[in-house]
Amino acid sequence: MIKKIKYSIFILIVIFFVFFTTKYYFSDQNKKKSFRSLNQIDIKIKNYSKKLPVLENNTKNIIEYVNQDKDKNKRKFNFWKLLENNE
């Protein structure tokens, strides 16, 4: 008997919890608060982006091309040829 009462109390607690959380989540008050907070975040991002400093570009002619001579002693790898001649 006590076991059944205990389980029914647990079930009632879970049902009340679900009911009150959904009631609060879908309430107009919560929707207004969430919308206001989202608006404030957007405003803060816009204000912060206006204050960001713009760095000047200093990467002109930064790439140096090196002329590499091919070594005659360099070993050639024929990996792709092994895949092509798969008979």
Secondary structure, 3 states (H helix, E strand, C coil): CHHHHHHHHHHHHHHHHHHHHHHHHCCHHHHHHHHHHHHHHHHHHHHHHHHCCCCCCCCCCCCCCCCCCCCCCCCCCCHHHHHHCCC
